[in-house]
Amino acid sequence: PTWRAKAAFTVMAAALIGTAATMMAAGAKGVWYPAGVGSWFKMDLGSRIVTVLHAGVVAALACGLAFGLGWLMLCVGGRSTERMIMLHFPHAKALLMIEPMLSKMCLPVAGALLGATFIGWLWPNEAEQPPSGAAYMRKQVDPF
């Protein structure tokens, strides 16, 4: 494989890991908050603290899951590469370059997923956002 194929594999593996962990976090949000997180303006302090704690726990679990999936892919890829080398597959030694590239991507992908999951978890429900802009002003000003 060329360096482009190795880089493409690494990027696609990182995208797969991030997508899998994001979907699991979104599923957890659907279980805990089926209607979405309520508006911050309508929550009391206790509800806000619990929502932030839930977001932190889920973001940490998603980060750990992404990091673990990345290292699992490294282990499986390394073992399959070793077997391909023993069976004398052509270009099998070039696959050994994928492991260092993917291992360098595991922590940044997990960190980015941590932030994205935390923000995505705290995103309010679209229907309950406070009114703003010209439409809000039109409703408040009564010309009569």
Summary of the structure (lengths in Angstrom):
residues: 144
radius of gyration: 22.5
end to end distance: 74.9
largest distance: 87.1
contacts: 387
relative contact order: 0.18
helix: 78%
strand: 1%
